[in-house]
Amino acid sequence: MKSNPMKNTHIHFLLILLVNLFLLGCSKSDNGPDGVASDYYFRFKVDGTQVSYKFTPDTQINLTGIIDHDNESGLHAVNIAGIDNIFETTLTNRLTIFLGDSNSFTTGTSYTNIEGQGDSTPDSLFSMGYFDEEGNLYSAGLNSTPTPLYDLATVQFTEITDSHISGSFSGVLKWYDTNGGTVDLVGSVIISEGTFKVPRY
């Protein structure tokens, strides 16, 4: 089977974006964002229970927004992350959003993982993932299989500036077990009333 060069380029670009996010999150930055810590927030409800990640730049960069563009592939990518504590030894208490599209991302547009359910569905990547306090991953993505795996998830940007990104999000995220060679649904959570204002790096 021949590999798709364009798809490989997209994957490499997104991996570079992930590495940049990891490096930002692992150390305190001397060139921090404009404004003060209280300007930034990341809030949402999980099955009706409020969750809030406080921005703590004195010890960690746990709220981040990255927007990038790869000239070679033409891919525009956005990553929004809210993490309670980046120093946790396991992946817990965090929600991340990754979008990849051939068009630039704009404010006021409802981006969804299901075509026809919003203003736009990214043509390359839509991923919303939530790790709960036990490390279980609930997610939503593009439905690329004959039998849809994911329910509706939505992201909308309110502000995109040089210093910060703000917006809202919601969705039904699912936890699948793939250890036995099959895809088995374990559970799901409803993410509602999600809002964020994160520093842009």
LINNOR-V963136 format. One record per residue. RES is the residue in three letters. SS is DSSP state (@ for helix, = for strand, . for the rest). PHI is phi in degrees with one decimal (NA if undefined). NEAR is the number of other ideal C-beta (glycine too) atoms within 12 Angstrom. Layout:
BEGIN
{{RES/SS/PHI/NEAR} {RES/SS/PHI/NEAR}}
END
This chain:
BEGIN
{{MET/./NA/3} {LYS/./-78.1/6} {SER/./-82.8/11} {ASN/./-90.7/12} {PRO/@/-59.3/12} {MET/@/-65.3/19} {LYS/@/-64.2/19} {ASN/@/-62.4/16} {THR/@/-62.4/22} {HIS/@/-60.8/29} {ILE/@/-63.3/22} {HIS/@/-62.0/20} {PHE/@/-63.4/30} {LEU/@/-67.9/31} {LEU/@/-64.3/20} {ILE/@/-62.3/22} {LEU/@/-62.4/35} {LEU/@/-64.0/25} {VAL/@/-62.7/17} {ASN/@/-59.8/23} {LEU/@/-63.1/33} {PHE/@/-62.3/22} {LEU/@/-64.9/18} {LEU/@/-65.1/31} {GLY/@/-77.4/34} {CYS/./-88.1/18} {SER/./-148.8/17} {LYS/./-74.2/18} {SER/./-98.3/19} {ASP/./-77.4/9} {ASN/./-102.5/13} {GLY/./-71.2/26} {PRO/./-73.4/27} {ASP/./-67.2/16} {GLY/./90.0/21} {VAL/./-117.8/15} {ALA/@/-57.5/23} {SER/@/-69.3/12} {ASP/@/-71.7/22} {TYR/./-109.7/35} {TYR/=/-157.0/27} {PHE/=/-151.5/38} {ARG/=/-133.4/29} {PHE/=/-167.5/36} {LYS/=/-113.0/21} {VAL/=/-113.5/29} {ASP/./49.7/19} {GLY/./89.3/12} {THR/=/-94.9/16} {GLN/=/-69.3/16} {VAL/=/-126.7/31} {SER/=/-142.4/23} {TYR/./-107.0/36} {LYS/./-83.9/23} {PHE/./-75.0/34} {THR/./-128.6/25} {PRO/./-68.0/30} {ASP/./-68.3/14} {THR/./-120.7/17} {GLN/./-160.9/27} {ILE/./-102.7/38} {ASN/./-106.0/37} {LEU/=/-120.3/45} {THR/=/-140.7/43} {GLY/=/-135.7/42} {ILE/=/-130.8/37} {ILE/=/-125.6/35} {ASP/=/-140.9/27} {HIS/=/-141.4/20} {ASP/./-99.2/24} {ASN/./-64.1/10} {GLU/./-66.1/14} {SER/./-91.2/26} {GLY/./82.3/19} {LEU/./-78.9/34} {HIS/=/-99.8/32} {ALA/=/-134.4/39} {VAL/=/-129.9/44} {ASN/=/-131.1/40} {ILE/=/-120.1/46} {ALA/=/-136.4/44} {GLY/=/-124.9/43} {ILE/=/-131.3/35} {ASP/./-67.7/27} {ASN/./-149.1/23} {ILE/./-70.6/31} {PHE/./-90.4/20} {GLU/./-60.1/18} {THR/./-73.7/8} {THR/./-119.1/16} {LEU/./-76.4/25} {THR/./-138.8/22} {ASN/./48.0/30} {ARG/=/-156.0/36} {LEU/=/-135.6/46} {THR/=/-127.2/39} {ILE/=/-128.7/48} {PHE/=/-123.2/40} {LEU/=/-129.7/46} {GLY/=/-136.9/40} {ASP/=/-152.3/30} {SER/./-76.5/21} {ASN/./-105.3/21} {SER/./-71.2/21} {PHE/./-88.2/38} {THR/./-128.4/22} {THR/=/-77.3/21} {GLY/./78.7/16} {THR/./-102.6/25} {SER/=/-88.9/28} {TYR/=/-94.9/44} {THR/=/-130.9/31} {ASN/./-90.1/41} {ILE/./-123.0/26} {GLU/./-60.6/18} {GLY/./85.2/12} {GLN/./-101.1/24} {GLY/./-158.7/23} {ASP/./-74.5/20} {SER/=/-155.3/28} {THR/./-117.4/31} {PRO/./-54.5/37} {ASP/./-85.0/23} {SER/./-116.0/32} {LEU/=/-154.2/35} {PHE/=/-139.9/37} {SER/=/-142.4/36} {MET/=/-124.1/43} {GLY/=/-130.9/35} {TYR/=/-126.5/45} {PHE/=/-96.5/30} {ASP/./-80.3/28} {GLU/./-67.7/18} {GLU/./-98.2/16} {GLY/./88.4/16} {ASN/./-78.4/25} {LEU/=/-98.3/30} {TYR/=/-109.7/34} {SER/=/-146.7/35} {ALA/=/-140.0/42} {GLY/=/-147.3/33} {LEU/./-70.5/29} {ASN/./-86.1/22} {SER/./-104.9/19} {THR/./-109.8/11} {PRO/./-56.3/6} {THR/./-100.0/9} {PRO/./-59.0/20} {LEU/./-97.4/24} {TYR/./-118.2/32} {ASP/./-93.5/26} {LEU/./-67.3/31} {ALA/=/-134.3/44} {THR/=/-136.6/33} {VAL/=/-133.0/45} {GLN/=/-138.7/32} {PHE/=/-96.7/34} {THR/=/-94.3/21} {GLU/=/-136.7/24} {ILE/=/-131.3/26} {THR/./-124.5/21} {ASP/./-67.0/14} {SER/./-104.2/21} {HIS/=/-157.5/32} {ILE/=/-132.0/39} {SER/=/-131.2/30} {GLY/=/172.5/37} {SER/=/-139.0/31} {PHE/=/-156.5/44} {SER/=/-164.0/34} {GLY/=/163.4/41} {VAL/=/-101.9/30} {LEU/=/-106.8/41} {LYS/=/-117.5/33} {TRP/=/-108.3/26} {TYR/=/-110.0/24} {ASP/=/-103.4/15} {THR/./-116.1/15} {ASN/./-66.3/9} {GLY/./-89.5/9} {GLY/./86.1/7} {THR/./-121.8/9} {VAL/./-106.2/17} {ASP/=/-114.2/14} {LEU/=/-74.7/20} {VAL/=/-96.8/20} {GLY/=/-173.5/21} {SER/=/-149.7/26} {VAL/=/-134.1/34} {ILE/=/-101.9/24} {ILE/=/-96.9/38} {SER/=/-134.9/23} {GLU/=/53.0/20} {GLY/=/-76.1/35} {THR/=/-138.0/31} {PHE/=/-149.0/40} {LYS/=/-140.7/33} {VAL/=/-122.7/47} {PRO/=/-67.2/36} {ARG/=/-96.6/31} {TYR/./-115.7/30}}
END
